[in-house]
């Protein structure tokens, strides 16, 4: 892998390795540490978002601007509802694309810390289609931070070696599940409410879910037709 690190590395080779990795990751996160883990897109860098010192440690490890905030990964939509109240088109999108590679920008409940939101009123949320982040979030009873396991501006880690080269011993545990199934990051969208109970979709980043996939799924869903204006607009993050 090029760089020698002292951090623990768990390679997922057997079924029992998954539970070992989840338990080890939960222990490190609950102690305020950082964990690199596989997702259904690139490898993620986790901390416990309830621990402000751990979030600060993550920002320092990535050399990430604190105004950026951090995305969160959840075990399921029920856990996510502790951070946001879903309604209308948002709930339809979650049903259609979760667990999966679609990130939603949603209004954060007032209890969500500003270190997570970056001082905004919104937060980026997703339920990934991977048992490791789902299992860790379930184990600690909280979402985990879902930022990519790289330095700010560095290459996205679709293999564990890319994360190791950039983060080294800043991380307490690396969970290695081989190359990611996707070679691009999640698509990021939000929902803009309009008059009459309808909503349009705002695209912040096109990734693993193409615009065509998005529109094809919505146009044949009876609930989506009730809430969606058929408008998709592009916006900068």
Secondary structure, 3 states (H helix, E strand, C coil): CCCCCCCEEEECCCHHHHHHHHHHHHHHHHCCCCEEECCCCCCEEECECCCHHHHHHHHHHHCCCHHHCCCEECCCHHHHCCCCCCCHHHHHHHHHHCCCCEEEEEECCCCCCHHHHCCCCEEEEECCCCHHHHHHHHHHCCCEECEECCCCCCCCCCCHHHHHHHHHHHCCEEEECCCCCCCCCCEEEEEEECHHHCEEEEEEECCCCCHHHHHHHHHCCHHHHHHEEEEEEECCC
